[in-house]
Amino acid sequence: TLLPPLPFPHAEQLVRVCSSNVAADNRQGAISSPDLEDWRAQRSAVADLGGWFYQAGGSGLDLTGRGEPKRLSTTFVTAGFFATLGMQAAEGRLPRDDELVRGGSDRNAVLSWAMWQREFGGDRSIIGKTLTLGGEPYVVLGVLPQEFRFPVPGVDLYVPYSSISDNAIPHIRPVR
C-alpha cells in the first residue's frame, strides 16, 4: 500500500503517541493533558510535542456579535502543537507557548484560511481584533496556510486547549 506523504515539513520525523490500556483493550487512547505537559517538560529525545482535542460535531465555539450566531468547528491545541507540525502563519502569527497555557494570555484564536475568506473576505485587519467566541473575548493572532487541514478538513478555528473549563474536560490523569 502506498500512502501519500503527510503535508508537513519533515513529515518523516512525526510520530503519533497514544495512551494504552491493555486491560480495557484500548491501545490508542487519548493522552491526559497533565501527562502531555509532563512529557513535554521532560522531553530530550524529541524536538517538540503537542496535542489537540477535536470531536466532529462536538468541539465547537459559537461566534456571536457579528450578525446571526454561528457555530464554528474548533480544534483546541496545546503548547507545542504548531511547532511540532512545523507550521507558520500565512498572516499574522501563531501563539507562543505561554499563550497556550493556563495563567497565560490564552484567550486567542488562529483562523483557518477558509474561515478567514468566508467570514472576513481575507481582510488582514481582522488580525489583532477581538471576536466573541463561546461568550468570551478572543484576540485573533493569525491565519493558517490555505493547505493546512488538520486534524480534519473543515476546521474553522484553533484555540488554546487551556481555555476548556475543568467542567467540560477534567484536566486529570486517568486511572489505569
Salt bridges, closest charged atoms under 4 A:
ASP35 OD1 - ARG173 NH1 2.48
ASP35 OD2 - ARG176 NH2 2.92
ASP38 OD2 - ARG173 NH2 2.50
ASP48 OD1 - ARG40 NH2 2.87
ASP48 OD1 - ARG43 NH2 3.76
ASP62 OD1 - ARG71 NH1 3.22
GLU91 OE1 - ARG124 NE 2.96
ASP97 OD2 - ARG40 NH2 2.88
ASP98 OD1 - ARG96 NE 2.98
GLU99 OE1 - ARG93 NH1 2.82
GLU99 OE2 - ARG96 NH2 3.45
ASP106 OD1 - ARG107 NH1 3.84
GLU119 OE1 - LYS70 NZ 2.80
GLU119 OE2 - ARG118 NE 3.42
ASP156 OD1 - ARG118 NH2 2.88
ASP166 OD1 - ARG102 NH2 2.99
ASP166 OD1 - HIS171 NE2 3.47
